[in-house]
């Protein structure tokens, strides 16, 4: 399909096409690609593509690195936090974020949430 302009209607089809091509590239390279943060105007589109090494070794290393920082809040990757009736699983520690370094996933809806370290520590289940 050839595009002459970007619209809300054709953006879904374009996103599906790009995600399909990124999946092919993932199979070829072993890198996990995820397209996020799309903004567009009539003739211009900007998208962010996140890339992560997709291997058991990389996952284990990331978990070990995160645990070395999470220990200061008495947390580990995989710990459960409960706040306002929702349960969250600790996924990682974002060293670039000073205010909200603890990255979690809500178990009920799958959304990623970031927490201040002290709040996360106080909500540990």
PyMOL commands that set and color helices and strands:
alter all, ss='L'
color gray80, all
select helices_A, chain A and resi 8-29+56-73+117-122
alter helices_A, ss='H'
color red, helices_A
select strands_A, chain A and resi 31-40+45-53+80-83+86-93+102-106+112-115
alter strands_A, ss='S'
color yellow, strands_A
deselect
rebuild
show_as cartoon
